[in-house]
């Protein structure tokens, strides 16, 4: 018996789960992160251009190339390690370097990405970050570093993964154009765990920024939606008051419905992506298992206060847009029903009028039939008289008597023939 045949995608699908492992990092180290996105239709972009751009960076360091059609890459570039990933709407570059710069978050660390190479990127920077990983020395030392590196008003701090380390970040863009995060690592924390924490920080920042694109779309749509909502309310009011012809109101409702459907089509992908990105942000924060440090707000609390309201605005706008579309559809259905009822009444009146006309026509037809009997009888009597006049001379009867004698039988015969013809037709 031959062995069972594997599905052609079995190994590819299984290996995909292991294709993007967490980096292994040792403190102290630095992570430089960059996410690039096309401005329009990023999900439909030419991914070959992304690979070509990655290859150009690898060539600058003499590193090996990724395989054709790759969606991820991990390799050495000089004294650094590069992790590259292609996502639905963006590509991300993460460079890991041993040690930290003397100046915290030194912009020179970002020079691992040459300026001319950045200028040729097939897209725009959606976010970039610098993550400083240092060994834990003391609680006071970590608190001093956090106070010195971040804006106190918005900094979020938490102990993560059962005291594996303390993460911090203020989610602000520094003068060099990057966000800053720090990780103070406990002595017993393993290198893989350090890599997971750094990866989570990058993902939280990336998906937070990507989901905020939905909020930007909502702000763009708000004015148009307000105007459309006002027009819809006015049309519904006209429909209720009957102040405008139904056909004009229906045309207006159809125009509003078309505008709303265009808005839905234009924003559906962004709304769906925003919901997915928001869920990933909360999942990544939840995976860190945060605990409060030094009375500071955690990442979860920061997101709850500053990020979640924006996401709720996106959700509310999505629901409002759907409600407006349904409202316009219902109003159109009601108006069409009213128009149909009105037209049915008009048709009923028309049918009654046609019935009256048909009755009049029938009466007229019967009158004409009666007149036709007289006319036909007249000509028939005349013809019969011409036939019987010679007989009248022989019989000694006057022409008038002959005419009178044949008139009644002729009229009766003509009437009988007309009635018979009418019965056959009906």
Order of alpha helices (4+ residues) and beta strands (2+ residues): alpha-beta-alpha-beta-beta-beta-alpha-beta-alpha-beta-beta-beta-alpha-alpha-alpha-alpha-alpha
